[in-house]
Amino acid sequence: MNRKITRALISVFYKDNLEPIIHELAKNNVEFVSTGGTQEFIEKLGYKVTAVETLTGYPSIFGGRVKTLHPAVFGGILYRRDHAGDVAQAKEHHIGPLDLVIVDLYPFEETVASGATEDDIIEKIDIGGISLIRAGAKNFNDTLIVSSREQYAGLLTVLQQSNCAPSLLDRKRFAAMAFDVTSHYDAAIFEYFNNEQQLPGFKKSIRQGRTLRYGENPHQQGAFYGDLDAMFEQLNGKELSYNNLVDVDAAVNLVQEFDGEKAFVIIKHTNACGVATAPTVKDAYLKAYQADTTSAFGGVLATNTTIDLAAAEEINKLFFEILIAPAYSAEALELLKSKKNRMLLLQKTKLQGTKQFKTLLNGVIAQDLDLKTDAESDLKVVTERAPSTPEIKALLFASKVAKHTKSNTIVLAVDGQLLASGVGQTSRVDALKQALDKAKAFNFDVKGSVMASDAFFPFADCVEIAQQHGITAVIQPGGSVRDQDSINFCNRHQMAMVFTGIRHFKH
């Protein structure tokens, strides 16, 4: 059923793109009710406006905190036009209909993000606006509610196509969008307060979303909720898939560990098959590729430095799915775009956030992100021989890779290059054997390399195997009741071992 709009309440923070809507309403003889700056805006367009204060017979008070909270306003929105009792009461109390409500909310999230004072943030908690939105959405049978400037274009289309008499379907659709706005707004306010209070509740609202071609497999539906455009500019290639996004996340998390160094990573199924640092991005790529020339095929590549033509010429020889970089030279970009399906991402910002969520059983588990990067100051030398300076660099490099590799994991490395890793194994010995086999398959001599483990060694077996292959230094968190067994073995064979005190499990 269509409802003719006769009177509209408009009170908005942002006036962008509002003007054509005002003209369309005026063309259809709609009366305007408004407040403050919006009232001035409409009047400057040449139209008569009834001030809310005139409608209510009550002034705006408490610095504008109370101005629309009045039965003359909410009654006009909420009374049911086809309910005899409501119609009689509206007439008795001289309450006229408000068939259209256009309101947006004070910019609470933007104010928090700006680093404003608590007083300023609290003043941006909208009371009247959110109440108006909820009222209009509840009475969608009679009222069209517009709750965000993002909806202005859609509103204008509805008004033009319906001659200002929107259908029930349109009113219900705008009501759904309104509750999306209000629930998100309340979640943001709760999150602000709960940063201090730590109440036991899980509330996370992300309004941006996109449907993916499918999920992890073609028979599964998939969607991404977040603002990818804020983080990446896609310069080439097809739309990112579910699995692409999972691998992109793994790649950017790992490469972000190497702040201040030119690093290159190659990811396959969320695990690194190549990682390296070097003076140039070309050399970093070649070293990373050398670690596993088989798995790199169809991989996801990422670097934290500009892709120049020299690097692009090497990378272009490889079939890969995605390349991520903070910048590309014009010549490099032209070359890499030669394959139309190849996805090229320009990373505009680093990953932010401090929390991690995952669905599990009939609920959600949440934890702090593992933001700890092992540093030289964290290392506790537990063996008679301390690691050399080159070994320390290699140990810290290996630790960064192990942190982002599925458990159980063992990483073998030299300074600036991953040699091999054993990933996702059910025992640490199996992980080490896998790493050694892989290193051998790609012609790496692990003598003189170092070993990183994401968790402690429950027995001395891993260091015994490592020593047999010429590995000279080990980094691990420590904490096993049998730590001394591994320490003693290292001491007998002049191996160096350091404890970090931090475990980096990744399930």
Disulfide bonds with the S-S distance in Angstrom:
none
